[in-house]
Amino acid sequence: MADDHKRGEMDITEQEKTFAGFMTFTKWTVIAIIVLLILLAIFRA
């Protein structure tokens, strides 16, 4: 049963797209949080 598996033959384009989207979302979220923290520090909220 496990002998059927051959490493590297699975199509992972959807997983790659999902991961790229997740990384883009994470990057922009971190940037937004940093900007928010800078603005809070400037205006002493």
Beta strands, then each sheet from edge to edge (+ up, - down):
end
